[in-house]
Amino acid sequence: MVDELRIDKWLWTSRFFKTRSLATEAVNGGRVHLNGHRVKAGRLVKLGNALSIQRSSVLFEIIVTGISQTRRPAKEACLLYEESEKSRLKREQEHEIKKLASATRPVPKRKPDKREREQLRNFKQKQ
């Protein structure tokens, strides 16, 4: 069992990012903070560290509870961290808001034809 692991590799094994290069890009881009500080991809993660991970519009506030060197199934990966209750509730509220917003959006009865698509393109380019 390993006691510490690079942060980019840990994010990949815990399935926050699909590839390790995406995890590295997120860490170097400042979307991942370790114990409240911006870090580089080579920083080592230890048990008990606090991570805040910004993935698209979703923010995860977690505590590291396990370290694995290999990428495991999602059910096992979720055992590597514990998300704070505040973070989880906020994510669920944002999800509900997005769900309600998409339900109120009008749905067209058909796809625009070639002429209508061209008109839309021209309209968007003018703005």
N, C-alpha and C positions, 0 to 999 in steps of 0.2 A: 504494500500500500504506500502511496506517495503522500508526502506531507505538504508539498507545494508544487505549483504548476504555472506556466506562463499564462497570463490573463487571456490572451487571444485564443490559446488552445483550450482553456477552461470554458470560455464562452461557446466555443464550437462543440465541445463534448457535452455541455449542458443544454445544447440545442437552442440557444438564443439566436444563432446565426447558422445559415445553411452551409456555408463554407468557411474555412479558416481565414481565407483572404478577406472575406467580408467582415469577419470579426476583427482582423488587424486594421482594416480600413476604418471601422467604427471607433476603435480605441485611439488610433492616431488622429482621427477627426474630432476628438473631444466629446464623443457621445457616450463614453463610458468613464465613470469616476470610481476610484477605489478609496474608500474611507474619506470621501469628500474632496479628493484631489484628482486632478487630471493626470493620467499616467501614459506611459508608452507601452507598446505591445509586449515588450520583454519583461515587464514587471511580474513578479511572482505573486500568486494568490495563495493565501493560507486559510485554514479553517477559522471561521469567526470574522473574516473580513466583510465589510459592508460595501456593496456595489450598487450604483445607480446606472441603469442601462436605458438609453433613449433609442427606441427602435421605431422608426417612422414617427407617428404622433403618440406612441405609447411609452410611458415611463415605468420601469420596473425598479422598485427599491427592495433589494434582497440581502440576505446574509448567507455566506457560503457555509454549508454544513457537510460537504463531501467533495472529494477530488478524485476524478477518474481520468486515466490517460487515454482511454479508448471511448469512442462515441458509441453509446448504448441506446436502446429503445427509449422512447419518450417517457414511458412509465418509470424507468430507472433513472433517467436524466433529471426528472423533477425532484428526486430525492437528494440531489446534490446542492440544493438551495432551499431557503425558506423565505417566501415573500411576505413583507409586512402587511398587516391587515389594512392599513390606510391605503397602501399602494393598490392592493387588490380591489378594494371598494371603489377607488377612483377610476381604475381601468374599466370596471363593470359599468359605472355610471356613464363614462364616455362612450362605451359600446352601445348602451341603451339610447343615448342621444343620437348617435349616428344611425342607429336602426330606425328610430322614429323619423329622423330627417329624410331618410331614403324612402320611407313609406308615404310621406306627403308629397314627394316629387311626382309630377305627372309622367305617366308612361305613354310614349307615342304608340299609336295603333299599328304603324308600319315604319319600316326604315325609309329614310329619305332617298328619293331616286337621284339619278345623275345630275339633273338640273338643280335640284334642291341642295345637293351636296356642294355644288359649285357656288351657289348663292351663299351658303353658310361660310365657305372658305373666304369668299370675297368680303363678307361682313366682318369676319374675325380679323382679316388683314387690315381693314380700315381702322380698327380700334387700336 
